[in-house]
């Protein structure tokens, strides 16, 4: 875990840095509040921040307030601010904590006290990261939920446009055979199919791809730097390598297929999330009607128009 310490007293700064390095932390140092702020905004991996109260340029209290106001949101890593001060008065401690600091350490402090406070900060940060992760995770598939996967789609499309890279998107849906079991069993069948599908997907997609539950029975996969041709190859490979037969057999049903539809942003003159989703839905609908085992359909047409929120391919 990366850490920043700021103190205008060089001897105190070096002593604190030595202690923290011995505890196994990556440490960035600053001699005043302004230097600390510059390093914070250019190094988003810093999570634990130890600030001396009295520093030139910007004191620790002012910097703590600015960190909480400008560098604390759910799109950034959580941060934990510890204020160092030689004053142990009750009012000063309250003022320090009210400024946005998470902890307060009085000088002089022992190595053991520092270690305990820093380890507690690390534990709290990990708990916050896990809380945020669970908020964005679908409880059945353990993939990203709909809101988060759509956020990733927006971000990846923007990144692709900026770097001139196509973004591939797939919608995957297990199909339900007929006749269906009773209502309660049908619900459990859907749940079992999604659990099996998501478990296998996690092992077969690239580490930088994103997968999330898009709807009741649909999984969305976002694939950076993926052309239409590459997307078709990936879709076919997933279709061949993901097997849901064990789930169908468990419910004593005939084995069925898994449908995959997708599109790459390269076919759109001005790709948007709305246009990509519309095209993926159309592709998935086509795939669902293909004869088994041909259950993958990727839209590859080059002429695409986007008018009044609707996407047309030809």
C-alpha positions as CSV (number, residue, x, y, z in Angstrom):
1,X,0.0,0.0,0.0
2,X,1.3,3.4,-1.0
3,X,1.6,6.2,1.6
4,X,2.5,9.8,1.7
5,X,4.1,11.7,4.7
6,X,4.5,15.4,4.8
7,X,6.6,17.3,7.4
8,X,8.8,20.4,7.1
9,X,11.1,19.0,9.7
10,X,13.6,16.9,7.7
11,X,14.9,14.8,10.6
12,X,11.3,13.9,11.7
13,X,10.4,13.2,8.1
14,X,13.3,10.8,7.5
15,X,12.8,9.0,10.8
16,X,9.1,8.5,10.0
17,X,9.9,7.3,6.5
18,X,12.4,4.8,7.8
19,X,9.8,3.3,10.3
20,X,7.2,3.0,7.6
21,X,9.5,1.4,5.0
22,X,10.5,-1.1,7.7
23,X,6.8,-1.9,8.0
24,X,6.7,-2.7,4.3
25,X,5.0,0.4,2.9
26,X,5.9,2.3,-0.3
27,X,6.5,5.8,1.0
28,X,6.3,9.2,-0.8
29,X,7.6,12.2,1.1
30,X,6.9,16.0,0.9
31,X,8.4,18.9,2.8
32,X,5.2,21.1,2.8
33,X,1.5,21.0,2.2
34,X,1.6,22.3,-1.4
35,X,4.2,19.8,-2.4
36,X,2.1,17.0,-0.7
37,X,-1.0,18.2,-2.6
38,X,0.8,18.0,-6.0
39,X,2.1,14.5,-5.3
40,X,-1.4,13.4,-4.2
41,X,-3.2,14.6,-7.4
42,X,-0.5,12.9,-9.6
43,X,-0.4,9.6,-7.7
44,X,-3.9,8.2,-7.2
45,X,-2.5,5.0,-5.7
46,X,-1.6,6.8,-2.4
47,X,-4.1,5.8,0.3
48,X,-2.6,6.5,3.7
49,X,-1.6,10.1,4.2
50,X,0.3,11.3,7.3
51,X,0.4,15.1,7.7
52,X,2.2,17.3,10.2
53,X,-0.2,20.0,11.5
54,X,2.2,22.9,11.1
55,X,3.7,23.2,7.6
56,X,4.5,26.2,5.3
57,X,2.4,26.8,2.3
58,X,-0.5,24.8,3.4
59,X,-0.8,23.3,6.9
60,X,-2.0,19.8,7.6
61,X,-5.5,20.8,8.6
62,X,-6.1,22.8,5.4
63,X,-4.7,20.0,3.4
64,X,-6.9,17.4,5.1
65,X,-10.0,19.5,4.3
66,X,-8.9,19.8,0.6
67,X,-8.3,16.0,0.4
68,X,-11.8,15.2,1.7
69,X,-13.4,17.9,-0.5
70,X,-11.6,17.0,-3.8
71,X,-10.1,13.6,-3.6
72,X,-12.8,11.5,-1.9
73,X,-15.4,9.9,-4.1
74,X,-16.4,6.3,-5.1
75,X,-14.4,6.6,-8.4
76,X,-11.1,6.9,-6.4
77,X,-9.4,4.7,-4.0
78,X,-10.4,5.4,-0.4
79,X,-7.9,7.5,1.6
80,X,-7.1,7.7,5.3
81,X,-5.6,10.9,6.7
82,X,-3.6,11.0,10.0
83,X,-2.7,14.3,11.5
84,X,0.5,14.7,13.6
85,X,0.7,17.4,16.3
86,X,2.6,18.3,19.3
87,X,-0.6,19.5,21.0
88,X,-2.7,17.1,23.0
89,X,-5.5,19.5,24.0
90,X,-9.1,18.2,23.6
91,X,-10.2,21.1,21.5
92,X,-7.2,20.7,19.2
93,X,-7.9,17.0,18.7
94,X,-11.5,17.8,17.9
95,X,-10.5,20.5,15.4
96,X,-8.1,18.1,13.7
97,X,-10.7,15.3,13.4
98,X,-13.4,17.8,12.3
99,X,-11.2,19.0,9.5
100,X,-11.5,15.7,7.7
101,X,-8.7,13.8,9.3
102,X,-9.5,10.2,10.2
103,X,-7.0,9.9,13.1
104,X,-4.8,12.1,15.2
105,X,-1.3,11.1,16.5
106,X,0.4,13.2,19.2
107,X,4.1,13.8,19.1
108,X,6.3,12.3,20.4
109,X,4.9,8.9,19.6
110,X,6.4,5.4,19.9
111,X,7.1,3.1,17.0
112,X,4.5,0.6,18.3
113,X,1.8,3.3,18.5
114,X,2.6,4.4,14.9
115,X,2.5,0.8,13.7
116,X,-0.9,0.2,15.4
117,X,-2.4,3.3,13.9
118,X,-1.2,2.6,10.4
119,X,-2.2,-1.1,10.5
120,X,-5.7,0.0,11.7
121,X,-5.8,2.5,8.8
122,X,-4.9,-0.2,6.3
123,X,-7.6,-2.5,7.7
124,X,-10.2,0.2,7.5
125,X,-9.3,1.0,3.9
126,X,-9.5,-2.7,2.9
127,X,-13.0,-2.9,4.5
128,X,-14.1,0.2,2.6
129,X,-12.8,-1.2,-0.7
130,X,-14.7,-4.5,0.0
131,X,-17.9,-2.5,0.8
132,X,-17.6,-0.6,-2.4
133,X,-17.0,-3.8,-4.4
134,X,-20.1,-5.5,-2.9
135,X,-22.2,-2.4,-3.8
136,X,-21.2,-2.9,-7.4
137,X,-21.5,-6.7,-7.6
138,X,-24.5,-8.7,-8.7
139,X,-25.2,-11.2,-5.8
140,X,-26.1,-14.2,-8.1
141,X,-23.4,-14.0,-10.7
142,X,-20.7,-12.3,-8.6
143,X,-20.0,-10.2,-11.7
144,X,-20.5,-6.4,-11.9
145,X,-24.1,-5.3,-11.7
146,X,-26.0,-3.5,-14.4
147,X,-25.1,0.1,-13.3
148,X,-21.4,-0.7,-13.0
149,X,-21.1,-2.6,-16.3
150,X,-22.8,0.3,-18.1
151,X,-20.4,2.7,-16.4
152,X,-17.5,0.6,-17.7
153,X,-19.0,0.6,-21.2
154,X,-19.2,4.5,-21.2
155,X,-15.6,4.7,-19.9
156,X,-14.2,2.2,-22.4
157,X,-15.9,3.8,-25.4
158,X,-14.5,7.2,-24.4
159,X,-11.0,5.7,-23.9
160,X,-11.3,3.9,-27.3
161,X,-12.3,7.1,-29.1
162,X,-9.4,9.0,-27.5
163,X,-6.8,6.3,-28.4
164,X,-8.4,5.3,-31.7
165,X,-9.1,1.7,-30.5
166,X,-12.3,-0.2,-31.2
167,X,-14.3,-1.5,-28.2
168,X,-16.1,-4.9,-28.5
169,X,-19.3,-5.7,-26.6
170,X,-21.0,-9.1,-26.2
171,X,-24.4,-10.0,-24.8
172,X,-24.7,-13.6,-23.7
173,X,-27.8,-15.4,-22.7
174,X,-28.5,-19.1,-21.8
175,X,-31.6,-20.3,-23.5
176,X,-34.4,-22.1,-21.7
177,X,-35.7,-25.4,-23.2
178,X,-39.3,-26.2,-23.6
179,X,-41.3,-27.4,-21.8
180,X,-40.2,-25.5,-18.8
181,X,-40.4,-26.9,-15.2
182,X,-42.9,-25.4,-12.7
183,X,-42.5,-21.7,-11.8
184,X,-40.3,-22.2,-8.7
185,X,-38.0,-24.7,-10.5
186,X,-37.8,-22.3,-13.5
187,X,-36.6,-19.5,-11.3
188,X,-34.0,-21.9,-9.8
189,X,-33.0,-23.1,-13.2
190,X,-32.3,-19.5,-14.4
191,X,-30.2,-18.9,-11.2
192,X,-28.2,-22.1,-11.7
193,X,-27.6,-21.3,-15.4
194,X,-26.4,-17.8,-14.5
195,X,-24.1,-19.1,-11.8
196,X,-22.6,-21.7,-14.1
197,X,-22.2,-19.3,-17.0
198,X,-20.6,-16.5,-14.9
199,X,-18.2,-19.0,-13.1
200,X,-16.9,-20.2,-16.5
201,X,-16.7,-16.7,-18.0
202,X,-14.5,-15.5,-15.2
203,X,-11.9,-18.1,-16.2
204,X,-12.1,-17.5,-20.0
205,X,-12.1,-13.8,-20.5
206,X,-9.0,-11.6,-20.5
207,X,-7.9,-10.0,-17.2
208,X,-8.7,-6.5,-18.5
209,X,-12.1,-7.4,-20.0
210,X,-15.2,-6.5,-17.9
211,X,-18.2,-8.8,-17.4
212,X,-21.5,-7.9,-15.7
213,X,-25.1,-8.9,-15.4
214,X,-27.0,-6.7,-17.9
215,X,-30.5,-8.0,-17.3
216,X,-32.5,-11.0,-15.9
217,X,-30.8,-13.6,-18.1
218,X,-28.1,-11.6,-20.0
219,X,-24.4,-11.1,-19.3
220,X,-22.5,-8.2,-20.9
221,X,-18.8,-8.4,-21.7
222,X,-16.8,-5.4,-22.6
223,X,-13.6,-6.1,-24.6
224,X,-11.2,-3.2,-25.1
225,X,-9.2,-3.0,-28.4
226,X,-11.4,-5.6,-30.1
227,X,-12.4,-5.4,-33.8
228,X,-15.5,-7.0,-35.4
229,X,-13.4,-9.9,-36.7
230,X,-11.7,-10.5,-33.3
231,X,-15.1,-10.2,-31.6
232,X,-16.5,-12.9,-33.8
233,X,-13.6,-15.2,-33.0
234,X,-14.0,-14.6,-29.3
235,X,-17.7,-15.2,-29.4
236,X,-17.3,-18.5,-31.2
237,X,-14.6,-19.6,-28.8
238,X,-16.8,-18.8,-25.8
239,X,-19.7,-20.7,-27.4
240,X,-17.5,-23.8,-27.9
241,X,-15.8,-23.7,-24.5
242,X,-18.6,-22.9,-22.2
243,X,-20.8,-25.9,-21.3
244,X,-24.0,-25.6,-19.4
245,X,-25.2,-29.2,-20.0
246,X,-24.6,-30.3,-16.4
247,X,-27.2,-27.7,-15.3
248,X,-29.8,-28.9,-17.8
249,X,-29.2,-32.5,-16.9
250,X,-29.6,-31.7,-13.2
251,X,-33.2,-30.5,-14.0
252,X,-33.7,-33.5,-16.3
253,X,-34.1,-31.2,-19.3
254,X,-32.8,-31.5,-22.8
255,X,-29.5,-29.7,-23.3
256,X,-29.9,-26.3,-24.9
257,X,-27.7,-23.7,-26.5
258,X,-26.2,-20.4,-25.3
259,X,-26.8,-17.4,-27.6
260,X,-24.2,-14.7,-28.1
261,X,-24.7,-11.4,-29.9
262,X,-22.3,-8.5,-30.2
263,X,-20.9,-5.5,-32.0
264,X,-17.6,-3.6,-32.2
265,X,-17.6,0.2,-32.0
266,X,-15.5,0.3,-35.2
267,X,-18.6,0.1,-37.3
268,X,-20.1,3.2,-35.8
269,X,-19.0,6.7,-37.1
270,X,-19.9,8.1,-33.6
271,X,-20.3,5.2,-31.2
272,X,-22.3,5.7,-28.0
273,X,-23.4,3.4,-25.3
274,X,-27.0,3.7,-26.4
275,X,-26.1,2.7,-30.0
276,X,-23.9,-0.2,-28.8
277,X,-26.6,-1.6,-26.5
278,X,-29.2,-1.4,-29.2
279,X,-27.0,-3.2,-31.7
280,X,-26.1,-5.9,-29.2
281,X,-29.8,-6.5,-28.4
282,X,-30.5,-6.9,-32.1
283,X,-27.6,-9.2,-32.5
284,X,-28.6,-11.3,-29.5
285,X,-32.1,-11.6,-30.7
286,X,-30.8,-12.9,-34.1
287,X,-28.5,-15.4,-32.3
288,X,-31.4,-16.7,-30.3
289,X,-33.2,-17.7,-33.5
290,X,-30.2,-19.3,-35.2
291,X,-30.2,-23.0,-35.4
292,X,-28.0,-24.9,-33.0
293,X,-24.9,-24.9,-32.9
294,X,-24.8,-21.7,-34.9
295,X,-25.6,-19.4,-31.9
296,X,-23.2,-16.5,-32.3
297,X,-24.1,-13.4,-34.3
298,X,-21.8,-10.4,-34.6
299,X,-23.0,-7.3,-36.5
300,X,-20.3,-6.5,-39.0
301,X,-22.0,-4.1,-41.4
302,X,-20.0,-0.9,-42.1
303,X,-22.9,1.4,-42.7
304,X,-24.5,2.4,-39.5
305,X,-26.8,5.4,-38.9
306,X,-27.9,6.7,-35.5
307,X,-31.1,8.8,-35.6
308,X,-33.3,9.9,-32.8
309,X,-31.9,7.4,-30.3
310,X,-32.4,4.4,-32.6
311,X,-29.7,2.4,-34.3
312,X,-30.2,1.0,-37.8
313,X,-27.8,-1.5,-39.5
314,X,-27.7,-2.3,-43.1
